[in-house]
Amino acid sequence: MTRIVSLIFIVLILALGLFFGLLNAEPAEVNYYLGKMPVPLSIIIVVSLIAGAFLGAFASVGAILRQKRQVIRLRRQLNKAGIAIQTK
């Protein structure tokens, strides 16, 4: 049953993406340092979303690593105190 729901969800997402691309097919001019290039608006939006997600993930890596180091340090302190901890 979950495979059917997953398949329906994937088909729905693909259909929405297709309709999004068709509705935003007008070319928009992208200016970059070496020139200009007409690109479909849907491509610009998707690339911008992907770049934003990548930059957001990259920006959070430092905080995640800092928290992992803190967890390791706190577990060592608990072990020294003789307190047993349970992991997943």
mmCIF file of the C-alpha atoms, coordinates in Angstrom:
data_MODEL
# 
_entry.id   MODEL 
# 
loop_
_atom_site.group_PDB 
_atom_site.id 
_atom_site.type_symbol 
_atom_site.label_atom_id 
_atom_site.label_alt_id 
_atom_site.label_comp_id 
_atom_site.label_asym_id 
_atom_site.label_entity_id 
_atom_site.label_seq_id 
_atom_site.pdbx_PDB_ins_code 
_atom_site.Cartn_x 
_atom_site.Cartn_y 
_atom_site.Cartn_z 
_atom_site.occupancy 
_atom_site.B_iso_or_equiv 
_atom_site.pdbx_formal_charge 
_atom_site.auth_seq_id 
_atom_site.auth_comp_id 
_atom_site.auth_asym_id 
_atom_site.auth_atom_id 
_atom_site.pdbx_PDB_model_num 
ATOM 1  C CA . MET A 1 1  ? 0.000  0.000  0.000   1.00 0.00 ? 1  MET A CA 1 
ATOM 2  C CA . THR A 1 2  ? 2.807  2.407  0.813   1.00 0.00 ? 2  THR A CA 1 
ATOM 3  C CA . ARG A 1 3  ? 4.387  1.773  -2.592  1.00 0.00 ? 3  ARG A CA 1 
ATOM 4  C CA . ILE A 1 4  ? 1.159  2.795  -4.319  1.00 0.00 ? 4  ILE A CA 1 
ATOM 5  C CA . VAL A 1 5  ? 0.928  5.976  -2.239  1.00 0.00 ? 5  VAL A CA 1 
ATOM 6  C CA . SER A 1 6  ? 4.603  6.721  -2.945  1.00 0.00 ? 6  SER A CA 1 
ATOM 7  C CA . LEU A 1 7  ? 4.109  6.162  -6.669  1.00 0.00 ? 7  LEU A CA 1 
ATOM 8  C CA . ILE A 1 8  ? 1.048  8.422  -6.735  1.00 0.00 ? 8  ILE A CA 1 
ATOM 9  C CA . PHE A 1 9  ? 2.998  11.093 -4.826  1.00 0.00 ? 9  PHE A CA 1 
ATOM 10 C CA . ILE A 1 10 ? 5.941  10.905 -7.258  1.00 0.00 ? 10 ILE A CA 1 
ATOM 11 C CA . VAL A 1 11 ? 3.638  11.097 -10.295 1.00 0.00 ? 11 VAL A CA 1 
ATOM 12 C CA . LEU A 1 12 ? 1.848  14.073 -8.747  1.00 0.00 ? 12 LEU A CA 1 
ATOM 13 C CA . ILE A 1 13 ? 5.137  15.909 -8.101  1.00 0.00 ? 13 ILE A CA 1 
ATOM 14 C CA . LEU A 1 14 ? 6.333  15.195 -11.651 1.00 0.00 ? 14 LEU A CA 1 
ATOM 15 C CA . ALA A 1 15 ? 3.026  16.435 -13.097 1.00 0.00 ? 15 ALA A CA 1 
ATOM 16 C CA . LEU A 1 16 ? 3.230  19.615 -11.029 1.00 0.00 ? 16 LEU A CA 1 
ATOM 17 C CA . GLY A 1 17 ? 6.800  20.154 -12.208 1.00 0.00 ? 17 GLY A CA 1 
ATOM 18 C CA . LEU A 1 18 ? 5.771  19.635 -15.826 1.00 0.00 ? 18 LEU A CA 1 
ATOM 19 C CA . PHE A 1 19 ? 2.894  22.101 -15.530 1.00 0.00 ? 19 PHE A CA 1 
ATOM 20 C CA . PHE A 1 20 ? 5.187  24.581 -13.766 1.00 0.00 ? 20 PHE A CA 1 
ATOM 21 C CA . GLY A 1 21 ? 7.656  24.337 -16.639 1.00 0.00 ? 21 GLY A CA 1 
ATOM 22 C CA . LEU A 1 22 ? 4.942  24.770 -19.259 1.00 0.00 ? 22 LEU A CA 1 
ATOM 23 C CA . LEU A 1 23 ? 3.409  27.792 -17.526 1.00 0.00 ? 23 LEU A CA 1 
ATOM 24 C CA . ASN A 1 24 ? 6.802  29.503 -17.129 1.00 0.00 ? 24 ASN A CA 1 
ATOM 25 C CA . ALA A 1 25 ? 8.307  28.752 -20.523 1.00 0.00 ? 25 ALA A CA 1 
ATOM 26 C CA . GLU A 1 26 ? 8.768  32.402 -21.522 1.00 0.00 ? 26 GLU A CA 1 
ATOM 27 C CA . PRO A 1 27 ? 12.407 33.274 -22.047 1.00 0.00 ? 27 PRO A CA 1 
ATOM 28 C CA . ALA A 1 28 ? 13.996 35.653 -19.574 1.00 0.00 ? 28 ALA A CA 1 
ATOM 29 C CA . GLU A 1 29 ? 17.311 37.317 -20.241 1.00 0.00 ? 29 GLU A CA 1 
ATOM 30 C CA . VAL A 1 30 ? 20.098 36.382 -17.845 1.00 0.00 ? 30 VAL A CA 1 
ATOM 31 C CA . ASN A 1 31 ? 22.890 38.932 -17.624 1.00 0.00 ? 31 ASN A CA 1 
ATOM 32 C CA . TYR A 1 32 ? 26.259 37.680 -16.482 1.00 0.00 ? 32 TYR A CA 1 
ATOM 33 C CA . TYR A 1 33 ? 29.701 39.233 -16.658 1.00 0.00 ? 33 TYR A CA 1 
ATOM 34 C CA . LEU A 1 34 ? 30.581 37.901 -20.114 1.00 0.00 ? 34 LEU A CA 1 
ATOM 35 C CA . GLY A 1 35 ? 27.279 38.546 -21.850 1.00 0.00 ? 35 GLY A CA 1 
ATOM 36 C CA . LYS A 1 36 ? 23.569 37.851 -21.956 1.00 0.00 ? 36 LYS A CA 1 
ATOM 37 C CA . MET A 1 37 ? 21.625 34.686 -22.594 1.00 0.00 ? 37 MET A CA 1 
ATOM 38 C CA . PRO A 1 38 ? 17.888 34.009 -22.938 1.00 0.00 ? 38 PRO A CA 1 
ATOM 39 C CA . VAL A 1 39 ? 16.825 31.155 -20.632 1.00 0.00 ? 39 VAL A CA 1 
ATOM 40 C CA . PRO A 1 40 ? 13.324 29.853 -19.865 1.00 0.00 ? 40 PRO A CA 1 
ATOM 41 C CA . LEU A 1 41 ? 11.989 31.353 -16.659 1.00 0.00 ? 41 LEU A CA 1 
ATOM 42 C CA . SER A 1 42 ? 11.234 27.943 -15.161 1.00 0.00 ? 42 SER A CA 1 
ATOM 43 C CA . ILE A 1 43 ? 14.905 26.930 -15.484 1.00 0.00 ? 43 ILE A CA 1 
ATOM 44 C CA . ILE A 1 44 ? 16.003 30.136 -13.739 1.00 0.00 ? 44 ILE A CA 1 
ATOM 45 C CA . ILE A 1 45 ? 13.589 29.519 -10.863 1.00 0.00 ? 45 ILE A CA 1 
ATOM 46 C CA . VAL A 1 46 ? 14.592 25.859 -10.414 1.00 0.00 ? 46 VAL A CA 1 
ATOM 47 C CA . VAL A 1 47 ? 18.318 26.649 -10.527 1.00 0.00 ? 47 VAL A CA 1 
ATOM 48 C CA . SER A 1 48 ? 17.799 29.455 -7.995  1.00 0.00 ? 48 SER A CA 1 
ATOM 49 C CA . LEU A 1 49 ? 15.930 27.111 -5.640  1.00 0.00 ? 49 LEU A CA 1 
ATOM 50 C CA . ILE A 1 50 ? 18.626 24.446 -5.920  1.00 0.00 ? 50 ILE A CA 1 
ATOM 51 C CA . ALA A 1 51 ? 21.392 27.007 -5.352  1.00 0.00 ? 51 ALA A CA 1 
ATOM 52 C CA . GLY A 1 52 ? 19.550 28.390 -2.300  1.00 0.00 ? 52 GLY A CA 1 
ATOM 53 C CA . ALA A 1 53 ? 19.088 24.909 -0.833  1.00 0.00 ? 53 ALA A CA 1 
ATOM 54 C CA . PHE A 1 54 ? 22.771 24.122 -1.391  1.00 0.00 ? 54 PHE A CA 1 
ATOM 55 C CA . LEU A 1 55 ? 23.913 27.394 0.197   1.00 0.00 ? 55 LEU A CA 1 
ATOM 56 C CA . GLY A 1 56 ? 21.565 26.874 3.153   1.00 0.00 ? 56 GLY A CA 1 
ATOM 57 C CA . ALA A 1 57 ? 22.868 23.352 3.728   1.00 0.00 ? 57 ALA A CA 1 
ATOM 58 C CA . PHE A 1 58 ? 26.456 24.555 3.399   1.00 0.00 ? 58 PHE A CA 1 
ATOM 59 C CA . ALA A 1 59 ? 25.828 27.374 5.893   1.00 0.00 ? 59 ALA A CA 1 
ATOM 60 C CA . SER A 1 60 ? 24.420 24.946 8.478   1.00 0.00 ? 60 SER A CA 1 
ATOM 61 C CA . VAL A 1 61 ? 27.341 22.485 8.309   1.00 0.00 ? 61 VAL A CA 1 
ATOM 62 C CA . GLY A 1 62 ? 29.359 24.475 10.847  1.00 0.00 ? 62 GLY A CA 1 
ATOM 63 C CA . ALA A 1 63 ? 26.559 24.471 13.413  1.00 0.00 ? 63 ALA A CA 1 
ATOM 64 C CA . ILE A 1 64 ? 25.909 20.748 12.932  1.00 0.00 ? 64 ILE A CA 1 
ATOM 65 C CA . LEU A 1 65 ? 29.579 19.864 13.388  1.00 0.00 ? 65 LEU A CA 1 
ATOM 66 C CA . ARG A 1 66 ? 29.795 22.071 16.479  1.00 0.00 ? 66 ARG A CA 1 
ATOM 67 C CA . GLN A 1 67 ? 26.787 20.308 18.014  1.00 0.00 ? 67 GLN A CA 1 
ATOM 68 C CA . LYS A 1 68 ? 28.220 16.862 17.241  1.00 0.00 ? 68 LYS A CA 1 
ATOM 69 C CA . ARG A 1 69 ? 31.481 17.794 18.970  1.00 0.00 ? 69 ARG A CA 1 
ATOM 70 C CA . GLN A 1 70 ? 29.496 19.018 21.969  1.00 0.00 ? 70 GLN A CA 1 
ATOM 71 C CA . VAL A 1 71 ? 27.534 15.746 22.133  1.00 0.00 ? 71 VAL A CA 1 
ATOM 72 C CA . ILE A 1 72 ? 30.781 13.751 22.068  1.00 0.00 ? 72 ILE A CA 1 
ATOM 73 C CA . ARG A 1 73 ? 32.266 15.922 24.820  1.00 0.00 ? 73 ARG A CA 1 
ATOM 74 C CA . LEU A 1 74 ? 29.147 15.595 27.000  1.00 0.00 ? 74 LEU A CA 1 
ATOM 75 C CA . ARG A 1 75 ? 29.049 11.809 26.532  1.00 0.00 ? 75 ARG A CA 1 
ATOM 76 C CA . ARG A 1 76 ? 32.664 11.590 27.669  1.00 0.00 ? 76 ARG A CA 1 
ATOM 77 C CA . GLN A 1 77 ? 31.798 13.628 30.760  1.00 0.00 ? 77 GLN A CA 1 
ATOM 78 C CA . LEU A 1 78 ? 28.893 11.291 31.522  1.00 0.00 ? 78 LEU A CA 1 
ATOM 79 C CA . ASN A 1 79 ? 31.138 8.247  31.125  1.00 0.00 ? 79 ASN A CA 1 
ATOM 80 C CA . LYS A 1 80 ? 33.693 9.760  33.513  1.00 0.00 ? 80 LYS A CA 1 
ATOM 81 C CA . ALA A 1 81 ? 30.927 10.387 36.043  1.00 0.00 ? 81 ALA A CA 1 
ATOM 82 C CA . GLY A 1 82 ? 29.858 6.748  35.769  1.00 0.00 ? 82 GLY A CA 1 
ATOM 83 C CA . ILE A 1 83 ? 26.445 7.473  34.306  1.00 0.00 ? 83 ILE A CA 1 
ATOM 84 C CA . ALA A 1 84 ? 25.330 4.963  31.672  1.00 0.00 ? 84 ALA A CA 1 
ATOM 85 C CA . ILE A 1 85 ? 23.775 6.409  28.561  1.00 0.00 ? 85 ILE A CA 1 
ATOM 86 C CA . GLN A 1 86 ? 21.592 4.630  26.088  1.00 0.00 ? 86 GLN A CA 1 
ATOM 87 C CA . THR A 1 87 ? 21.963 5.168  22.375  1.00 0.00 ? 87 THR A CA 1 
ATOM 88 C CA . LYS A 1 88 ? 19.464 4.346  19.685  1.00 0.00 ? 88 LYS A CA 1 
# 
